[in-house]
Amino acid sequence: MLNKIAIFLNVFLVFLTISSLAQSPGTPASPALSPEVMRRIQTEVRAHYNVPSQVEIAISEPKSGEINGYDQITITFSGGGQSSSHDFLISRDRLTLARLEKFDISKDFMSKINVNGRPVRGNAGAKVTIVNFDDFQCPFCSRMHATLFQDVMKTYGDRVRVIYKDYPLAEIHPWATRAAVDANCLAAQNNDAYWDFADYIHEKQKEVGRDAAGAAASIDRIAADLGGKRKVDTQKLNACIAKGDETAIRASMAEADKLGVDSTPTTFINGVRTSGAISEAVMSEIINRALVLAGEEPVPVEKPAPSPPGANR
């Protein structure tokens, strides 16, 4: 519950123009908040963020803020043994509450996503990176997979690299985690074996899941067959699958949660986030913008010819 509040609190209450607005050092804070102002803050925050009644709200004393005409207060939400604190701005006349969100731009956004050791498809040195948080049982992920590798990669070739991260929605996709485990076991030995597996599972989702009780065994057989074709160490692969270690998967999911991922597929293209199975046209627009920002020429994309008059009647 508090996680949802934290997500909503990333939205601005008021947009502020911050150029030349920094307060001078040592500017004293305005007087303490009156009971009436405290009540108004609580009421407004509860209503705006739909805070449940069982969650307590505590408001700190104001202190000098970074924006001229505003003090800073900290609002803390507590409930269910958890707490979450967030900084707000309150105008010195106590008539306006605002939230100013700061972004850390000291490093590139994509560096926040750990891709060490992950299988790569495309040009490992490409200036455009597509990181896709994927669920092997998700039908929308299947559509996204087809768009990426049947369409986008044909257009962009070595101009991009694609990396998959695990985000199995086990509550609704019971064999997705098993598939992720097997995929990672293949990836530990052979990059191409991982992608063979990803291609097959995404294409054959319905067949794999037809027998729910036997899905895990079916997935294991598929991994073994595809691994054999790539001449991986069968004994090592079987041992990895039997171990069923989900540590890396849980780490990937925790990382995704911090990035605000809550559904699959969720894709980051040089930092631009998209959710759902977006079209090739939308993806091409994002990739071309990323290429330009990286100092490279965009790839011309042919637009489909317009339908003749009356064709859709």
C-alpha positions as CSV (number, residue, x, y, z in Angstrom):
1,M,0.0,0.0,0.0
2,L,2.8,2.4,1.0
3,N,4.6,1.5,-2.2
4,K,1.6,2.8,-4.2
5,I,1.6,6.0,-2.2
6,A,5.3,6.4,-3.0
7,I,4.7,6.0,-6.7
8,F,1.9,8.6,-6.7
9,L,4.1,11.0,-4.8
10,N,6.4,11.2,-7.8
11,V,3.7,13.4,-9.5
12,F,4.1,17.2,-9.1
13,L,1.3,18.9,-7.1
14,V,2.5,22.2,-8.5
15,F,5.0,22.9,-11.3
16,L,7.5,25.6,-10.2
17,T,9.9,27.7,-12.3
18,I,13.1,27.2,-10.4
19,S,15.6,29.4,-12.3
20,S,16.9,32.2,-10.0
21,L,14.6,31.1,-7.2
22,A,17.1,29.6,-4.7
23,Q,16.9,31.1,-1.2
24,S,19.8,32.9,0.2
25,P,21.8,31.0,2.8
26,G,20.5,31.4,6.3
27,T,17.0,32.5,5.4
28,P,15.0,31.8,8.5
29,A,12.0,29.5,8.3
30,S,8.5,30.9,8.8
31,P,6.7,30.3,12.0
32,A,5.5,26.8,13.0
33,L,2.5,25.4,11.2
34,S,-0.8,26.3,12.8
35,P,-3.2,23.4,13.7
36,E,-5.5,24.6,11.0
37,V,-2.8,24.5,8.3
38,M,-1.8,21.0,9.6
39,R,-5.4,19.9,9.2
40,R,-5.6,21.3,5.7
41,I,-2.4,19.6,4.6
42,Q,-3.5,16.2,6.0
43,T,-6.9,16.6,4.3
44,E,-5.5,17.6,0.9
45,V,-2.8,14.9,0.9
46,R,-5.3,12.2,1.9
47,A,-7.7,13.2,-0.8
48,H,-5.1,13.8,-3.5
49,Y,-3.3,10.5,-3.0
50,N,-6.2,8.5,-1.8
51,V,-4.5,7.6,1.5
52,P,-6.4,5.0,3.5
53,S,-7.7,6.0,6.9
54,Q,-5.6,3.4,8.6
55,V,-2.4,5.0,7.4
56,E,-1.2,7.7,9.7
57,I,0.3,11.0,8.5
58,A,2.9,13.0,10.4
59,I,4.1,16.4,9.3
60,S,7.5,17.8,10.4
61,E,8.2,21.4,11.5
62,P,9.0,23.6,8.5
63,K,12.6,24.5,7.7
64,S,14.2,26.8,5.2
65,G,13.9,25.4,1.7
66,E,15.7,25.8,-1.6
67,I,13.0,27.7,-3.4
68,N,12.3,31.4,-2.7
69,G,9.0,31.9,-0.9
70,Y,8.7,28.3,0.2
71,D,9.7,26.3,3.3
72,Q,10.3,22.6,3.3
73,I,8.4,20.0,5.3
74,T,8.6,16.2,5.5
75,I,5.4,14.2,5.4
76,T,5.7,10.7,6.8
77,F,3.1,7.9,6.1
78,S,3.0,5.0,8.6
79,G,0.9,1.8,8.6
80,G,1.3,-1.9,8.7
81,G,4.7,-1.7,10.3
82,Q,6.1,0.3,7.4
83,S,6.8,4.0,6.9
84,S,7.6,6.2,4.0
85,S,8.8,9.9,4.1
86,H,8.6,12.5,1.4
87,D,9.7,16.1,1.1
88,F,7.2,18.8,0.2
89,L,7.3,22.6,-0.2
90,I,4.8,24.9,1.6
91,S,4.5,28.5,0.6
92,R,5.4,31.1,3.3
93,D,1.9,32.4,3.2
94,R,0.8,28.8,3.9
95,L,-1.6,28.8,1.0
96,T,0.1,26.4,-1.4
97,L,1.6,22.9,-1.0
98,A,3.9,21.6,-3.6
99,R,6.1,18.7,-4.3
100,L,9.4,19.2,-6.2
101,E,10.9,16.1,-7.6
102,K,14.7,15.9,-8.1
103,F,16.4,13.7,-10.7
104,D,19.9,12.3,-10.3
105,I,21.6,13.1,-13.7
106,S,25.1,12.4,-12.4
107,K,25.1,9.2,-14.4
108,D,23.2,7.8,-17.4
109,F,19.8,6.3,-16.6
110,M,20.6,3.0,-18.3
111,S,23.5,2.5,-15.9
112,K,20.9,2.0,-13.2
113,I,19.9,-1.3,-14.8
114,N,22.3,-4.2,-14.1
115,V,22.9,-6.0,-17.4
116,N,26.2,-7.7,-16.4
117,G,26.2,-11.2,-17.6
118,R,22.9,-11.0,-19.4
119,P,22.6,-12.4,-23.0
120,V,22.8,-9.8,-25.7
121,R,21.2,-9.9,-29.1
122,G,22.4,-7.5,-31.8
123,N,25.5,-5.4,-31.6
124,A,27.0,-5.5,-28.1
125,G,28.7,-2.2,-28.8
126,A,25.6,-0.4,-30.2
127,K,24.8,3.1,-28.9
128,V,21.1,2.2,-28.4
129,T,20.3,-0.4,-25.8
130,I,16.8,-1.9,-25.4
131,V,16.2,-3.6,-22.1
132,N,13.0,-5.5,-21.9
133,F,11.6,-6.8,-18.6
134,D,10.0,-10.0,-19.8
135,D,7.6,-12.8,-18.6
136,F,7.8,-15.9,-20.7
137,Q,4.2,-16.7,-20.1
138,C,2.8,-13.2,-20.8
139,P,0.9,-13.1,-24.2
140,F,1.7,-9.4,-24.6
141,C,5.4,-10.3,-24.1
142,S,5.0,-12.8,-26.9
143,R,3.8,-10.0,-29.2
144,M,6.6,-7.7,-28.1
145,H,9.1,-10.4,-28.7
146,A,7.9,-10.9,-32.3
147,T,7.9,-7.1,-32.9
148,L,11.5,-6.8,-31.6
149,F,13.0,-9.7,-33.5
150,Q,10.9,-10.1,-36.6
151,D,10.6,-6.4,-37.4
152,V,12.8,-4.0,-35.4
153,M,16.0,-6.0,-35.6
154,K,15.6,-6.4,-39.4
155,T,15.4,-2.6,-39.7
156,Y,18.1,-1.6,-37.2
157,G,20.5,-4.6,-37.3
158,D,23.8,-3.7,-35.6
159,R,22.5,-0.2,-34.6
160,V,20.9,-1.6,-31.5
161,R,21.4,-4.3,-28.8
162,V,18.6,-6.1,-27.0
163,I,18.8,-7.4,-23.4
164,Y,16.1,-9.3,-21.5
165,K,15.6,-9.1,-17.7
166,D,13.3,-11.3,-15.7
167,Y,10.0,-10.1,-14.3
168,P,7.7,-13.2,-14.1
169,L,4.2,-12.5,-12.8
170,A,4.0,-15.7,-10.9
171,E,0.6,-14.9,-9.4
172,I,-1.1,-15.1,-12.8
173,H,1.6,-17.0,-14.8
174,P,2.4,-20.1,-12.9
175,W,5.2,-21.5,-15.1
176,A,6.8,-18.2,-16.0
177,T,9.4,-18.4,-13.2
178,R,10.3,-22.0,-14.2
179,A,10.9,-20.8,-17.7
180,A,13.1,-17.9,-16.5
181,V,15.2,-20.4,-14.4
182,D,15.8,-22.7,-17.4
183,A,16.6,-19.7,-19.6
184,N,19.2,-18.5,-17.2
185,C,20.7,-21.9,-16.9
186,L,21.1,-21.9,-20.7
187,A,22.5,-18.4,-20.7
188,A,25.1,-19.4,-18.2
189,Q,26.7,-21.6,-20.9
190,N,25.6,-20.2,-24.2
191,N,24.2,-16.8,-25.3
192,D,22.6,-18.3,-28.5
193,A,21.0,-21.1,-26.5
194,Y,19.2,-18.5,-24.4
195,W,17.8,-16.7,-27.4
196,D,16.8,-20.0,-29.0
197,F,14.8,-20.8,-25.9
198,A,13.3,-17.3,-25.7
199,D,12.2,-17.5,-29.3
200,Y,10.7,-21.0,-28.9
201,I,8.8,-20.3,-25.6
202,H,7.4,-17.0,-26.8
203,E,6.2,-18.5,-30.0
204,K,4.8,-21.7,-28.5
205,Q,3.3,-20.3,-25.3
206,K,-0.1,-21.9,-25.8
207,E,1.4,-25.3,-26.5
208,V,3.7,-25.1,-23.5
209,G,0.9,-24.2,-21.2
210,R,-1.8,-26.5,-22.5
211,D,-1.0,-29.1,-19.8
212,A,-0.7,-26.9,-16.7
213,A,0.4,-29.9,-14.5
214,G,3.1,-30.9,-16.9
215,A,4.3,-27.4,-18.0
216,A,7.5,-27.5,-15.8
217,A,8.6,-30.9,-17.2
218,S,7.8,-29.7,-20.8
219,I,9.9,-26.5,-20.3
220,D,12.8,-28.6,-18.9
221,R,12.7,-30.9,-22.0
222,I,12.6,-27.9,-24.3
223,A,15.6,-26.3,-22.5
224,A,17.5,-29.6,-22.7
225,D,16.8,-30.1,-26.4
226,L,17.8,-26.6,-27.4
227,G,20.9,-26.7,-25.2
228,G,21.9,-30.0,-26.9
229,K,21.7,-28.3,-30.3
230,R,24.1,-25.7,-29.0
231,K,26.3,-28.4,-27.5
232,V,26.1,-27.1,-23.9
233,D,27.4,-29.3,-21.0
234,T,24.3,-31.4,-20.5
235,Q,25.2,-32.5,-17.0
236,K,25.9,-29.0,-15.9
237,L,22.6,-27.8,-17.5
238,N,20.5,-30.5,-15.8
239,A,22.1,-29.8,-12.4
240,C,21.3,-26.1,-12.8
241,I,17.7,-26.8,-13.8
242,A,17.3,-29.2,-10.9
243,K,18.6,-26.7,-8.4
244,G,16.0,-24.2,-9.5
245,D,17.8,-21.2,-8.1
246,E,15.6,-18.1,-8.3
247,T,18.1,-15.7,-6.7
248,A,18.9,-13.8,-9.9
249,I,15.3,-13.7,-10.9
250,R,14.3,-12.1,-7.6
251,A,17.1,-9.6,-7.9
252,S,15.9,-8.6,-11.3
253,M,12.4,-8.2,-10.0
254,A,13.5,-6.1,-7.1
255,E,15.5,-3.9,-9.5
256,A,12.4,-3.5,-11.7
257,D,10.3,-2.5,-8.8
258,K,12.7,0.3,-8.0
259,L,12.4,1.5,-11.6
260,G,8.6,1.5,-11.3
261,V,8.0,-1.6,-13.4
262,D,4.6,-3.1,-12.5
263,S,3.6,-4.9,-15.7
264,T,5.1,-6.8,-18.6
265,P,6.5,-6.1,-21.1
266,T,8.1,-3.0,-19.8
267,T,10.9,-1.7,-22.0
268,F,13.6,0.9,-21.6
269,I,15.2,2.2,-24.8
270,N,18.2,4.4,-23.8
271,G,16.1,5.4,-20.8
272,V,12.8,5.9,-22.5
273,R,10.2,3.7,-20.8
274,T,7.3,2.0,-22.6
275,S,4.7,-0.4,-21.2
276,G,2.9,-3.0,-23.1
277,A,3.4,-4.5,-26.6
278,I,4.0,-1.3,-28.5
279,S,4.0,-1.2,-32.3
280,E,7.0,-1.3,-34.6
281,A,6.2,2.3,-35.6
282,V,6.3,3.6,-32.1
283,M,9.4,1.7,-31.3
284,S,11.1,3.0,-34.4
285,E,10.3,6.6,-33.4
286,I,11.9,6.1,-30.0
287,I,15.0,4.3,-31.4
288,N,15.6,7.0,-34.1
289,R,15.4,9.7,-31.4
290,A,17.9,7.8,-29.4
291,L,20.2,7.4,-32.4
292,V,20.1,11.1,-33.0
293,L,20.9,11.9,-29.3
294,A,23.8,9.5,-29.5
295,G,25.2,11.3,-32.5
296,E,24.2,8.8,-35.2
297,E,22.0,9.0,-38.2
298,P,18.4,7.7,-37.8
299,V,17.2,4.9,-40.0
300,P,14.6,5.8,-42.6
301,V,11.4,3.9,-41.9
302,E,8.9,3.4,-44.7
303,K,5.4,4.3,-43.7
304,P,2.6,2.1,-44.9
305,A,0.8,3.3,-48.0
306,P,-2.6,4.9,-47.2
307,S,-5.6,2.7,-48.0
308,P,-7.5,3.6,-51.1
309,P,-10.8,5.4,-50.6
310,G,-13.5,3.0,-49.5
311,A,-11.1,0.1,-48.7
312,N,-12.3,-0.1,-45.1
313,R,-16.0,0.0,-45.8
